[in-house]
Amino acid sequence: MQLLTSRAKKVDRAPMSFLEQIYLWNIIKGMIITFSHIFKKQPTIRYPEEKRAFSPVFRGLHVLNRDEEGREKCTACGLCAVACPAEAITMEAAEREEGEEKLYREEKYAASYEINMLRCIFCGLCEEACPKDAIYLSETFTPADFNRKNFIYKKQDLLIPNPIENPKGLAIAKGQEELV
Amino acid sequence: MTVLVFDWFLFIEKLILIAIIIFASLGIALYTTFAERKVAAILQDRPGPNRAGPFGLLQPLADGLKLFTKEEIIPNHSNKVLFILGPGLAMTAALMTCAVIPWGDKVVMFGREIQLQIADINIGILYVFAVVSMGVYGVMIGGWASNNKFSLMAALRGASQAISYELAMGLSLIALLMLTGSLSLKSIVTQQVGTFWNIVYQPLGFIIFFVCAMAECNRTPFDLPEAENELNFGYHQEYSSMKLGFYLFSEYINMFISSTIMATMFFGGYDVPFVTSHLTNPNIAAIVGIVALMIKVVIFIFVFMWIRWTIPRFRYDQLMNLGWKKLIPLALANIFVTGFFILLKENHWRF
C-alpha cells in the first residue's frame, strides 16, 4: 500500500531487552519531559483577581438606551420582539401624555418591557432590528440567581442610568468608572 | 533501690525527643500532601492550590479540618474492631520507624550530651524492616474488615506487592551491609562522614532499594492497591472521615520515612561533605546536620512525586515480573559483585 505521508512508523514488536524490561531508561526520559514543564508558562488565569477580556463583539446583557437628555428611546414598535428567535421579549405600548416629554422621546413608549433571560440566546437580532437604536447588548453577562422569576428582567432592570439625574451611574454602566 | 539509679534526665530527654520527632513527622506529612498537589500542578502547567492563605499554604489545614468534620461511617457488615484497628495500625507502623533514625549527631545542653536519635539499637535496619512489614497489616486488616470485595482484592494486591518487593529490598541492602559491617543506622552514618557516601559503592543497590521503597509506600507506579479504575478506590474504599485520613496520611509518613532511610543509608545521613568533619561546636554541627538531612529528604520526596506524575501505573503482571524476575536477580548479582570486591580488597587487590 502506498503511504500518504512519511509520518507513519512501523510498530516494533521485537521482545524487550533486559534493560528495557527494567523500564529505567524510558522512565528517565519521561521524567526529563515532565521536568521541562516546570519552566513552562502557565496558561491559567487566576479568575477573581484576573479576568479574561471579552471580545469587542461580545453580546451580553441587554440595555435599553436613553438619549443625551435622558429620554427613553424605545417606542415599543415591537420589531425586536418580532425579530427575536427565542421569543424572549414582550412589551406593552402606551401613548405619551402631556408633560411627559422629558421622559420619552417620541409619542409612543413602552409601558412595560420584559426580557426572559432564560429564553434569550443572546443572538443580537433585537439590536439589529431596532430602528431607534434603543436596545443594545452590553458586555456583561447575566448574573446567577436561585429564582427563575428573577431572570425575567423588567424595564427598570434594563434601562441605562439617566445621564442627567445619575451621571455617575451611567459612567459605571459604561465601564468608564470603577464600581466602588 | 533501682529507682535511685534510674536516669530521669535520659527519660525526660528521650520523651521530649519522641514528642518532637512525632510531631515533626506529622507536620512534614501534612505539608507533603500540599507539596504533592503543588508539584503535580507545576509539572502539569497549573498553579495548584492557591486559595487558602498565601500561596495556599493553609490548604493542608483546611483538608485536615474537612476530614475531621466528615461523617464517620462504619459499614453494617464490617468487623468493627478490625475496621477501626486497620488505620491505627497503618499509622502506628508508619510512625514507629522514625525511632532508629539518627536525625543529627548530638547536642550538648545543660552539660549533657543528647543523642539526636531515639534509640541507637544495633539491629536498626532489621527493626526498620520489621516495622515496615507491619504496615502491610494495616492495609490487609482494613481491606478485609470492610467486607467489600474490592477492598479485599486491593488488600490482597497490596500485601502480595509489599511482600514481593521486601525481598528485593532486603537483598539490595545485604550488599550494603556487607560493606558497612553494621546494622546500626548510627554507625552506618558515622562511617560515611568525611569520606565517600555509600551511593558511590552501591549505585545499583540504591536504585533497587529506591524502586522497592516506592513499591512499599504504594506510590505510583506501584499503587495497585488503590487502582481506582480497577478497584473503585482500593483498600480504603469503605473508610470515611479521619480513618480515611489516617490511611492517606500514613502513606505520606511512609514516604517521608523511606526518604530518610535512603538518605541515611546511601547519602550520608546528616553528613555535609567537607563541612561536618570541620565543625568543632557540636550544637552547630547538629543544626547543620539536621538541615542537611532535611534537604536530602525533601529532594527524595520531590523525586517520589516527580516519578508519580510522570509515569502511569504498572499492570499487575508487569509489577510481579519486575519484582521477581528483574530486581531480585539484579540484587543477587549486586551481592556477588560486592562480595567479590570486598574479598579482593582484603587480599590487597591480588587474585
Interface residues (C-beta under 8 A of the other chain):
Chain A: F18 Q21 I22 Y23 L24 I27 G30 M31 I33 T34 F35 H37 I38 K40 K41 Q42 P43 T44 R46
Chain B: I42 L43 Q44 D45 R46 P47 N50 I207 W306 I307 W309 T310 I311 N321 L322 K326 L330
